[in-house]
Amino acid sequence: MSNFGHYIYCIISTEQDRNFGPIGINNEEVLTIGYDNLAMVLSLHPIGKVVVNSDNMLTHEKVIEKVMEEFPSVLPVRFGTIAASADEVRNLLDKRRREFCTALKEADHMVELNIKGSWKNLNSIFKEIEQENLDIKKVKNKINKTGTEADEKTRIEIGKKVKEALQKKKEEEAEKIIDHFRRIIYDYKLNRTSDDSMFINAAFLVGKGHEKDFDNTINDLSNDLENKVKFSYIGPLPLFNFVNITIYPEEWEK
């Protein structure tokens, strides 16, 4: 086993050894290695770089979500972190004990809730953009009046202006959605949207006990914007977007 190390998923507070089953990367058993009342959740993995692909990244998140079912406070560790030995794990838990204990205590009162919002009819959004943007409207009106097709330079210019206007509209609409949640959240993070129709992909940091308020708000928004926007909502989740423990290679060596 000398060529194998320990792939780290997250950190929890426990004094008991745990086995979560063969749910890790490469279907390895997910176990804990602890020091005092802290433990790292991990599985065996060849020492070296972890293959970055969707399967491994999804497994990383799914393991943390599984751990969260039993432990309400979980600190996600950055994807791809490997320790060479159990002693390295224990030494780091000892060295950064105060930091991890403080973060676990803070995380114990929080959950992450994620929403995505997409326009149902993108063509109508482009029409709105054309009506709202004078530059685009002028160029298109000029083309329509002359009855000629736009040359390549003009098409590129229009395309660029539409792209910029769409991004601006996304930001404005996302801000309107976020405003509805400000009174019940501690923080939020906007993530990249996957296509033109998606205008918001946001993670919200919410205090435990306020999930119902969040549910009611997203339900109200879904009803009010039923004809225009489709929302998707997942949570509660580990604090993936707000806690991402980073362990640098040199730390294992100290």
KEVO-294417 format. One line per field, with one value per residue (C-alpha): residue in three letters; residue number from 0; x, y, z. Coordinates in nm, 4 decimals, padded with zeros to 6 digits. Each point is the difference from the previous one (the first is absolute). Layout:
BEGIN
res	ala, ...
n	NUM, ...
c1	X, ...
c2	Y, ...
c3	Z, ...
***
This chain:
BEGIN
res	met, ser, asn, phe, gly, his, tyr, ile, tyr, cys, ile, ile, ser, thr, glu, gln, asp, arg, asn, phe, gly, pro, ile, gly, ile, asn, asn, glu, glu, val, leu, thr, ile, gly, tyr, asp, asn, leu, ala, met, val, leu, ser, leu, his, pro, ile, gly, lys, val, val, val, asn, ser, asp, asn, met, leu, thr, his, glu, lys, val, ile, glu, lys, val, met, glu, glu, phe, pro, ser, val, leu, pro, val, arg, phe, gly, thr, ile, ala, ala, ser, ala, asp, glu, val, arg, asn, leu, leu, asp, lys, arg, arg, arg, glu, phe, cys, thr, ala, leu, lys, glu, ala, asp, his, met, val, glu, leu, asn, ile, lys, gly, ser, trp, lys, asn, leu, asn, ser, ile, phe, lys, glu, ile, glu, gln, glu, asn, leu, asp, ile, lys, lys, val, lys, asn, lys, ile, asn, lys, thr, gly, thr, glu, ala, asp, glu, lys, thr, arg, ile, glu, ile, gly, lys, lys, val, lys, glu, ala, leu, gln, lys, lys, lys, glu, glu, glu, ala, glu, lys, ile, ile, asp, his, phe, arg, arg, ile, ile, tyr, asp, tyr, lys, leu, asn, arg, thr, ser, asp, asp, ser, met, phe, ile, asn, ala, ala, phe, leu, val, gly, lys, gly, his, glu, lys, asp, phe, asp, asn, thr, ile, asn, asp, leu, ser, asn, asp, leu, glu, asn, lys, val, lys, phe, ser, tyr, ile, gly, pro, leu, pro, leu, phe, asn, phe, val, asn, ile, thr, ile, tyr, pro, glu, glu, trp, glu, lys
n	0, 1, 2, 3, 4, 5, 6, 7, 8, 9, 10, 11, 12, 13, 14, 15, 16, 17, 18, 19, 20, 21, 22, 23, 24, 25, 26, 27, 28, 29, 30, 31, 32, 33, 34, 35, 36, 37, 38, 39, 40, 41, 42, 43, 44, 45, 46, 47, 48, 49, 50, 51, 52, 53, 54, 55, 56, 57, 58, 59, 60, 61, 62, 63, 64, 65, 66, 67, 68, 69, 70, 71, 72, 73, 74, 75, 76, 77, 78, 79, 80, 81, 82, 83, 84, 85, 86, 87, 88, 89, 90, 91, 92, 93, 94, 95, 96, 97, 98, 99, 100, 101, 102, 103, 104, 105, 106, 107, 108, 109, 110, 111, 112, 113, 114, 115, 116, 117, 118, 119, 120, 121, 122, 123, 124, 125, 126, 127, 128, 129, 130, 131, 132, 133, 134, 135, 136, 137, 138, 139, 140, 141, 142, 143, 144, 145, 146, 147, 148, 149, 150, 151, 152, 153, 154, 155, 156, 157, 158, 159, 160, 161, 162, 163, 164, 165, 166, 167, 168, 169, 170, 171, 172, 173, 174, 175, 176, 177, 178, 179, 180, 181, 182, 183, 184, 185, 186, 187, 188, 189, 190, 191, 192, 193, 194, 195, 196, 197, 198, 199, 200, 201, 202, 203, 204, 205, 206, 207, 208, 209, 210, 211, 212, 213, 214, 215, 216, 217, 218, 219, 220, 221, 222, 223, 224, 225, 226, 227, 228, 229, 230, 231, 232, 233, 234, 235, 236, 237, 238, 239, 240, 241, 242, 243, 244, 245, 246, 247, 248, 249, 250, 251, 252, 253
c1	00.0000, 00.3072, -00.1152, -00.3379, -00.0956, -00.3246, -00.2341, -00.1675, -00.3678, -00.0856, 00.0587, -00.2477, -00.0118, -00.0103, 00.1969, -00.1245, 00.1372, -00.2524, -00.0410, -00.2390, 00.0353, 00.1477, -00.1252, 00.3317, 00.1946, 00.0706, -00.2646, 00.2422, -00.1173, -00.0491, 00.1364, 00.1142, 00.3398, -00.0238, 00.1966, -00.1679, -00.3526, 00.0778, 00.0040, 00.0659, -00.2328, 00.2099, 00.0603, 00.3043, 00.1362, 00.3253, 00.2447, 00.0183, -00.2418, -00.3683, -00.1651, -00.2178, -00.3222, -00.3718, -00.0298, 00.2713, -00.1207, -00.3576, 00.1164, 00.1918, -00.3190, -00.2234, 00.2270, -00.0170, -00.3789, -00.0179, 00.2125, -00.2267, -00.2940, 00.1617, 00.2110, -00.1716, 00.3282, 00.2346, 00.3008, 00.0491, 00.3643, 00.1197, -00.0302, 00.3215, 00.1552, 00.2071, 00.1983, 00.2798, -00.0699, -00.2272, 00.2694, -00.0115, -00.3762, 00.0282, 00.2863, -00.1964, -00.3124, 00.2156, 00.1752, -00.3180, -00.2252, -00.1142, -00.0816, -00.1993, -00.1885, -00.1010, -00.1144, -00.1999, -00.1725, -00.0967, -00.1130, -00.2203, -00.2480, -00.0065, -00.1215, 00.0489, -00.3022, 00.0409, -00.2332, 00.0173, -00.2337, -00.0497, -00.2207, -00.2637, -00.0145, 00.3420, -00.1333, -00.2211, 00.3046, 00.1924, -00.2981, 00.0036, 00.3724, -00.0561, -00.2715, 00.2045, 00.3291, -00.0051, 00.3234, -00.1272, -00.3381, 00.1528, 00.2187, -00.2861, -00.2406, 00.2546, 00.0368, -00.3778, -00.0496, 00.2614, -00.1227, 00.3559, 00.1703, 00.2509, 00.3624, 00.2304, 00.1418, -00.3498, -00.1113, 00.3047, -00.0703, -00.3644, 00.0972, 00.2498, -00.2516, -00.2677, 00.2441, 00.0950, -00.3637, -00.0969, 00.2720, -00.1147, -00.3610, 00.1065, 00.1805, -00.2971, -00.2501, 00.2261, 00.0280, -00.3794, -00.0262, 00.2714, -00.1780, -00.2910, 00.2328, 00.2184, -00.1923, 00.0446, 00.3549, 00.3469, 00.1779, -00.0319, 00.2212, -00.0812, 00.1336, 00.0382, -00.3174, -00.0012, -00.1803, -00.1677, -00.3370, 00.1372, 00.0324, 00.0733, 00.1970, 00.0385, 00.1000, -00.1431, 00.1348, -00.3007, -00.0272, -00.1499, -00.3603, -00.0567, -00.0368, -00.3792, 00.0260, 00.2235, -00.2449, -00.2898, 00.1949, 00.0986, -00.3574, -00.1356, 00.2502, -00.0878, -00.3686, 00.0553, 00.2313, -00.1685, -00.0465, 00.3513, 00.2488, 00.0695, 00.1762, 00.1878, 00.0817, 00.2193, 00.1048, 00.0850, 00.3570, 00.3438, 00.1596, 00.1699, -00.0009, 00.0946, 00.2481, 00.2743, 00.2873, 00.3281, 00.2986, 00.3244, 00.2548, 00.2625, -00.2386, 00.0129, 00.3773, 00.0182
c2	00.0000, 00.2286, 00.1526, 00.0875, 00.3035, 00.1377, 00.2076, 00.2646, 00.0944, 00.2015, 00.0639, -00.0775, 00.0047, -00.3511, -00.2184, -00.3249, -00.1824, -00.0127, -00.2051, 00.1463, -00.2903, -00.0369, 00.3359, 00.1719, 00.0692, -00.3309, -00.1553, -00.0005, -00.0289, 00.3410, 00.0085, 00.2483, 00.0667, 00.2116, 00.1984, 00.0913, 00.1114, 00.0765, -00.2396, 00.0054, -00.2015, -00.1803, -00.3006, -00.1771, 00.1485, -00.0349, 00.2742, 00.2576, 00.2235, -00.0874, -00.0306, 00.3077, -00.1153, 00.0345, -00.3443, 00.0655, 00.3520, -00.1227, -00.2837, 00.2519, 00.2017, -00.3046, -00.1355, 00.3319, 00.0070, -00.3548, 00.0982, 00.2992, -00.2374, -00.1085, 00.3023, 00.3401, 00.1914, -00.0907, 00.1833, -00.0862, -00.0420, 00.1107, -00.2615, -00.1919, 00.0125, -00.3076, -00.0808, -00.2553, -00.1624, -00.0117, 00.1791, 00.2930, 00.0219, 00.0000, 00.2505, 00.2454, -00.0370, 00.0821, 00.2948, 00.1657, -00.1133, 00.3460, 00.1055, -00.3153, 00.0039, 00.3638, -00.0641, -00.3074, 00.1971, 00.2724, -00.2511, -00.1739, 00.2872, 00.0310, -00.1813, 00.0642, 00.0317, 00.0310, 00.1340, 00.0269, 00.2090, -00.0224, 00.1961, -00.2219, 00.1960, 00.1287, 00.1521, 00.2349, 00.1038, 00.0844, 00.2083, 00.1852, 00.0640, 00.1379, 00.2351, 00.1135, 00.0544, 00.3033, -00.0894, -00.3445, 00.1423, 00.2696, -00.2445, -00.2460, 00.2768, 00.1256, -00.3474, -00.0456, 00.3376, -00.0638, -00.3536, -00.1265, -00.2737, 00.1043, -00.0463, -00.2155, 00.2964, 00.1201, -00.3489, -00.0330, 00.3424, -00.0864, -00.3372, 00.1633, 00.2593, -00.2657, -00.2137, 00.2962, 00.0986, -00.3574, -00.0176, 00.3316, -00.1204, -00.3225, 00.1987, 00.2319, -00.2855, -00.1987, 00.3031, 00.0278, -00.3642, 00.0394, 00.3051, -00.2252, -00.2091, 00.2664, 00.0083, -00.3746, -00.0706, 00.0592, -00.0082, -00.1127, -00.0941, 00.0285, -00.2870, -00.0245, -00.0577, -00.2896, 00.1553, 00.3151, -00.0764, -00.0450, 00.3390, -00.1049, -00.2835, 00.0965, -00.1580, 00.1476, -00.0289, -00.0324, -00.0412, -00.3286, 00.0624, 00.2392, -00.2664, 00.0361, 00.3748, -00.0756, -00.2640, 00.2444, 00.2688, -00.2250, -00.1327, 00.3553, 00.0870, -00.3148, 00.0918, 00.3669, -00.0810, -00.3238, 00.1071, 00.1364, -00.1881, -00.3604, -00.0424, -00.3005, -00.0193, -00.2437, -00.0193, -00.0091, -00.0731, 00.0051, 00.3445, -00.0742, 00.3633, 00.1553, -00.2425, -00.1653, -00.1064, 00.0191, -00.2066, 00.0781, -00.2778, 00.1591, -00.0175, -00.3803, 00.0193, 00.2248
c3	00.0000, -00.0073, -00.3297, 00.1489, 00.2013, 00.1413, -00.2139, 00.2216, -00.0413, 00.3081, 00.3695, 00.2779, 00.3781, 00.1465, 00.2381, -00.1547, -00.3030, -00.2845, -00.3151, -00.2578, -00.2420, -00.3527, -00.1263, -00.0689, -00.3169, -00.1775, 00.2316, 00.2918, 00.3617, 00.1587, 00.3556, 00.2628, 00.1516, 00.3113, 00.2522, 00.3279, -00.0999, -00.3660, -00.2945, -00.3713, -00.2213, -00.2604, -00.2222, -00.1415, -00.3217, -00.1953, 00.0937, -00.2767, -00.1822, 00.0065, -00.3401, -00.0468, -00.1619, 00.0639, 00.1633, 00.2581, 00.0745, 00.0425, 00.2266, 00.2108, 00.0541, 00.0515, 00.2740, 00.1841, -00.0365, 00.1395, 00.2990, 00.0597, 00.0489, 00.3283, 00.0926, -00.0175, -00.0102, -00.2859, -00.1447, -00.3693, -00.1023, -00.3414, -00.2745, -00.0680, 00.3493, 00.0936, 00.3148, -00.0190, 00.3370, 00.3040, 00.2018, -00.2423, 00.0498, 00.3799, -00.0004, -00.2130, 00.2147, 00.3005, -00.1654, -00.1337, 00.2830, 00.1099, -00.3579, -00.0740, 00.3318, -00.0492, -00.3575, 00.1051, 00.2733, -00.2479, -00.2631, 00.2563, -00.0251, -00.3807, -00.3100, -00.3692, -00.2287, -00.3775, -00.2654, -00.3771, -00.2104, -00.3773, -00.2366, -00.1585, -00.3270, -00.1028, -00.3225, 00.2002, 00.2038, -00.3168, -00.1160, 00.3323, -00.0419, -00.3492, 00.1254, 00.3001, -00.1857, -00.2308, -00.1818, -00.0979, -00.0933, -00.2245, -00.1925, -00.0526, -00.1059, -00.2520, -00.1489, -00.0160, -00.1744, -00.2681, -00.0537, -00.0294, 00.1955, 00.2645, -00.0987, 00.2117, 00.1932, 00.0917, 00.1040, 00.2251, 00.1494, 00.0691, 00.1465, 00.2344, 00.1177, 00.0565, 00.2004, 00.2192, 00.0475, 00.0896, 00.2653, 00.1452, 00.0081, 00.1736, 00.2690, 00.0511, 00.0227, 00.2346, 00.2289, 00.0146, 00.1081, 00.2643, 00.1439, 00.1016, 00.2195, 00.1629, 00.3273, 00.0604, -00.1228, 00.1391, -00.3341, -00.3597, -00.2926, -00.3685, -00.2092, -00.3756, -00.2004, -00.2455, -00.2989, -00.1332, 00.1582, 00.3544, 00.1687, 00.3578, 00.1581, 00.3631, 00.3301, 00.3192, 00.3529, 00.2291, 00.3746, 00.1149, 00.0950, -00.2914, -00.2685, 00.0079, -00.0631, -00.2967, -00.1269, 00.0217, -00.1855, -00.2898, -00.0196, -00.0196, -00.2731, -00.1944, 00.0113, -00.0892, -00.2924, -00.1056, -00.3623, -00.0427, 00.2196, 00.0929, 00.3354, 00.1349, 00.3702, 00.1923, 00.3623, 00.2759, -00.1087, 00.1607, -00.0240, -00.3334, -00.1125, 00.3325, 00.1578, -00.2022, 00.2234, -00.1888, 00.1101, -00.1795, -00.0657, 00.2238, 00.2968, -00.0023, 00.0262, 00.3072
***
